[in-house]
């Protein structure tokens, strides 16, 4: 496949985390919009998601001030997407080193260098889990301390650091994606892995939980719209459909032609399984099928009101059935799903 090429502008846009799921989709949409894109990536990054993109690639690390200064030079817009996204890790310190300290470093440099607009990718986890049917908006308070989810906690702390820099003059807009699924989820992320596990029949059961799901392409578009229309200092929930965990599992099963998990796991049993899976993950060095913190968050329930992003930004909303179908097809074509 040939590289995606666009006519160059004189000023660049920097995307961190561009080798990842959301970041690479943002980079693609920026190119389609005619932007001159620069991406920063680490030496050990899998660049499969950007190998076909006509972007300027520079090696660096968001925790390294020198490489960040160089990467930001000549840029007027920053999309800070890079994060350590997992709900379990052998090294919990990584969540805080990358998500908190790394964010402070790059956003601090963006302030010094006078960026015209900065879009910071947070997460709906920082808004909290307030129960099924409680369609909370951006004003809801974080309630995730007791979940033990270091991703959610570290992103909440990082968002607070970002707000402090905004108060000092950083032209910052924060976006809070919900559960994101879609094509090119090469890792895959925890949300993508959930779909793979359902289709591969590796998911033992489900709990009575609540989630909000959105297409990665809509999330990427929401980032570009935030840079264009977002109000400085505001945050925007990038979410689409509020559904139950069972409904989502059933939808994945229906579209894939695979019977979804039928066993409804009582919360105490599901939580115990989460801890058992984590114990096994310490031995195998592979992520657990589900972590204890994911069970806790899912049980608490996450439904959101996306009207601010829809009304102020014009956030597009792809039908979730199409998104699930596209996601499953991509996983099949790329060998993540076992052949029947």
C-alpha positions in Angstrom: 0.0 0.0 0.0 1.4 3.4 -0.9 1.8 6.2 1.6 -1.0 8.6 2.1 0.3 11.9 0.7 -1.1 15.4 1.0 0.0 18.8 -0.1 2.3 20.2 2.6 1.7 23.2 4.8 4.5 25.3 6.4 3.5 24.7 10.0 3.3 21.2 11.5 0.9 19.4 13.8 2.4 17.1 16.3 0.7 13.8 17.4 2.0 11.8 20.3 0.9 8.2 20.6 0.5 8.1 16.8 1.6 4.4 16.6 -1.4 3.5 18.7 -5.1 2.9 18.1 -6.6 6.4 18.5 -3.4 8.3 17.6 -2.9 6.7 14.3 -6.5 7.3 13.3 -6.1 11.0 14.2 -2.9 11.1 12.1 -4.8 9.7 9.1 -7.6 12.2 9.4 -5.2 15.1 9.8 -3.5 14.0 6.5 -6.9 13.8 4.8 -7.5 17.3 6.0 -4.3 18.5 4.4 -2.3 19.0 7.5 1.5 18.6 7.7 1.9 15.9 10.4 4.8 15.0 12.6 4.7 12.1 15.0 6.9 11.2 17.9 7.5 7.5 18.8 9.8 5.4 21.0 12.5 3.1 19.7 10.5 0.0 20.7 7.2 1.1 19.2 5.3 -1.0 16.7 5.0 1.4 13.8 2.7 -0.8 11.8 -0.1 1.7 12.1 1.8 4.5 10.5 4.2 2.8 8.1 2.0 3.8 5.2 1.5 7.4 6.3 3.3 10.3 4.8 4.2 11.9 8.1 7.4 13.1 9.6 8.6 10.5 12.1 10.9 11.5 14.9 12.1 9.3 17.7 11.6 10.5 21.3 9.8 10.0 24.5 7.2 12.2 26.2 9.2 11.8 29.5 12.3 13.3 27.8 12.2 17.1 27.8 14.9 17.4 25.2 13.2 15.2 22.6 9.9 16.9 23.3 11.4 20.4 22.7 12.8 19.2 19.3 9.5 17.5 18.3 7.4 20.6 19.1 9.7 23.0 17.2 7.8 24.4 14.2 4.5 23.1 15.4 1.4 25.2 16.2 -1.0 22.4 17.3 -0.4 19.4 19.6 -2.6 16.3 20.0 -1.3 14.6 23.1 -2.7 11.1 22.8 0.2 9.0 24.1 -0.6 7.0 27.3 -0.1 3.8 29.1 -3.5 2.2 28.4 -4.1 -1.0 30.3 -6.2 -2.1 33.3 -3.4 -4.3 34.7 0.3 -4.2 34.6 3.3 -6.0 36.3 4.8 -2.5 36.7 2.2 -0.1 38.2 4.7 2.7 38.2 4.5 3.0 34.4 1.0 4.4 34.7 2.2 7.3 36.7 5.5 7.8 34.9 3.9 7.9 31.5 0.4 9.2 32.1 1.1 11.8 34.8 4.8 12.8 34.5 4.9 12.4 30.7 1.9 14.6 30.4 3.3 17.3 32.6 6.5 17.2 30.6 5.0 17.6 27.1 2.2 20.0 28.1 4.8 22.1 30.0 6.9 22.3 26.9 3.9 23.1 24.8 3.2 26.1 27.1 6.8 27.3 26.8 6.8 27.0 23.0 3.5 28.8 22.6 1.3 26.3 20.9 -1.9 27.8 19.3 -4.0 24.8 20.4 -3.5 21.7 22.4 -5.9 18.8 22.5 -5.3 16.4 25.4 -6.7 12.8 25.2 -8.1 11.9 28.6 -10.7 9.3 29.2 -14.3 9.0 30.5 -12.8 7.1 33.4 -11.8 10.4 34.9 -15.5 11.4 35.0 -16.2 8.3 36.9 -18.7 5.4 37.0 -22.1 6.6 38.2 -24.4 3.7 37.3 -26.6 2.5 34.5 -29.2 5.1 33.4 -27.3 8.0 35.1 -26.3 9.8 32.0 -23.6 12.0 33.6 -21.9 14.9 31.8 -18.5 16.6 32.0 -19.3 18.1 35.4 -19.6 14.7 37.2 -16.9 14.1 39.9 -14.4 11.3 39.7 -15.2 8.4 42.0 -12.7 5.8 40.9 -10.3 5.8 43.9 -11.6 2.6 45.3 -11.5 0.7 42.0 -7.8 0.2 42.3 -7.6 0.9 38.6 -4.2 2.6 38.1 -5.1 3.7 34.5 -8.2 5.6 35.6 -6.4 7.1 38.7 -3.3 8.1 36.8 -5.4 9.7 34.0 -7.4 11.6 36.6 -4.2 12.9 38.1 -2.8 13.8 34.7 -6.0 15.7 33.7 -5.6 17.8 36.9 -2.0 18.6 35.9 -3.2 19.6 32.4 -5.8 21.9 33.9 -3.1 23.6 36.0 -1.1 24.4 32.9 -4.3 25.6 31.2 -4.7 28.1 34.0 -1.1 29.3 33.3 -2.0 30.0 29.7 -1.9 26.7 27.8 -4.6 26.8 25.1 -5.9 23.4 26.1 -9.0 21.4 25.3 -9.6 18.1 27.0 -11.5 15.2 25.3 -12.8 12.2 27.2 -13.4 9.1 25.0 -15.6 6.4 26.3 -15.1 2.7 25.3 -13.4 3.0 21.9 -13.6 0.2 19.3 -12.8 0.0 15.6 -10.2 -0.9 13.0 -6.4 -1.0 13.3 -6.5 -1.9 17.0 -3.2 -3.7 16.6 -2.3 -4.1 20.3 -5.3 -4.7 20.9 -6.5 -2.4 23.5 -8.6 -3.7 26.4 -11.8 -2.8 24.6 -10.6 -4.6 21.4 -9.3 -7.6 23.3 -12.8 -8.0 24.8 -14.3 -8.4 21.4 -11.6 -10.8 20.3 -12.2 -12.9 23.5 -15.9 -13.0 22.9 -15.6 -14.2 19.3 -12.8 -16.6 20.2 -15.1 -18.0 23.0 -12.4 -17.1 25.6 -14.8 -14.9 27.7 -16.2 -17.0 30.6 -19.3 -14.9 31.2 -20.7 -11.5 31.7 -21.8 -9.2 34.6 -24.7 -6.8 35.0 -22.7 -3.7 33.8 -23.2 -0.6 31.8 -20.9 0.9 29.1 -20.8 3.6 26.5 -19.3 2.6 23.1 -18.0 4.8 20.2 -16.1 4.2 16.9 -12.5 5.2 16.8 -13.0 7.2 13.7 -15.6 9.3 15.4 -13.2 9.8 18.3 -10.5 10.9 16.0 -12.9 13.3 14.3 -13.9 14.6 17.7 -10.2 15.5 18.3 -9.9 17.5 15.1 -13.2 19.2 15.9 -12.0 20.0 19.4 -8.9 21.7 17.9 -11.1 23.7 15.6 -14.1 24.5 17.8 -13.4 23.4 21.3 -13.4 26.1 24.0 -10.2 26.5 26.0 -10.3 24.9 29.4 -13.3 22.8 28.6 -13.6 19.0 28.3 -15.8 17.0 26.0 -17.1 13.5 26.4 -16.6 11.6 23.1 -19.1 8.9 23.4 -22.0 7.4 21.5 -24.3 4.6 22.6 -25.2 3.7 26.2 -25.8 0.0 26.5 -25.5 -2.8 29.0 -22.6 -5.2 29.0 -25.0 -8.1 28.0 -26.4 -6.1 25.1 -22.9 -5.4 23.9 -21.9 -9.1 24.2 -25.0 -10.2 22.4 -24.4 -7.7 19.6 -20.8 -9.0 19.1 -22.2 -12.5 19.1 -24.9 -11.8 16.6 -22.7 -10.0 14.2 -19.8 -12.5 14.4 -22.1 -15.6 14.3 -20.7 -16.9 17.6 -22.8 -17.6 20.6 -22.0 -14.9 23.2 -21.3 -15.8 26.8 -24.6 -16.9 28.4 -23.4 -17.3 32.0 -24.3 -14.3 34.1 -21.6 -14.1 36.8 -22.6 -12.7 40.2 -20.4 -9.8 41.1 -18.5 -11.6 43.9 -17.7 -14.5 41.5 -16.7 -12.2 38.7 -14.4 -10.2 41.0 -12.8 -13.4 42.2 -12.2 -14.5 38.7 -10.6 -11.1 38.0 -8.1 -11.7 40.8 -7.5 -15.3 39.6 -6.8 -14.0 36.0 -4.4 -11.4 37.4 -2.6 -14.1 39.3 -2.2 -16.1 36.1 -1.1 -13.1 34.3 1.8 -12.6 36.7 3.0 -16.1 35.7 2.4 -15.9 32.0 3.4 -12.2 31.7 0.3 -11.8 29.4 -2.6 -9.5 30.2 -5.5 -11.1 32.0 -8.8 -11.9 30.2 -10.3 -9.4 32.6 -8.8 -7.6 35.6 -10.4 -7.1 39.0 -10.6 -3.3 38.4 -12.4 -3.8 35.1 -15.0 -5.9 36.9 -15.4 -3.2 39.6 -15.8 -0.4 37.0 -18.2 -2.5 34.9 -20.3 -3.3 37.9 -20.4 0.4 38.9 -21.7 1.2 35.4 -20.7 4.0 33.0 -23.4 5.8 31.0 -22.7 9.3 29.7 -24.3 12.4 28.2 -22.5 13.3 25.0 -24.7 16.3 24.1 -21.9 18.9 24.7 -19.6 17.3 22.1 -22.5 16.8 19.7 -23.9 20.3 20.0 -20.6 22.3 20.3 -18.2 20.3 18.2 -20.5 18.4 15.8 -19.3 15.0 17.0 -20.3 12.3 14.4 -22.0 9.2 15.7 -21.5 6.0 13.6 -24.2 3.3 14.3 -22.7 1.0 16.8 -23.7 -2.1 14.8 -21.6 -0.9 11.9 -18.7 -0.2 14.2 -18.8 -3.7 15.7 -19.1 -5.3 12.3 -16.1 -3.3 11.0 -14.1 -4.1 14.1 -14.7 -7.9 13.9 -14.0 -7.9 10.2 -10.6 -6.2 10.7 -9.7 -8.6 13.6 -10.5 -11.5 11.3 -8.5 -10.2 8.4 -5.5 -9.6 10.6 -5.4 -13.0 12.3 -6.7 -12.1 15.8 -9.7 -14.3 15.6 -9.4 -18.1 15.4 -10.7 -19.8 12.3 -13.7 -22.0 12.9 
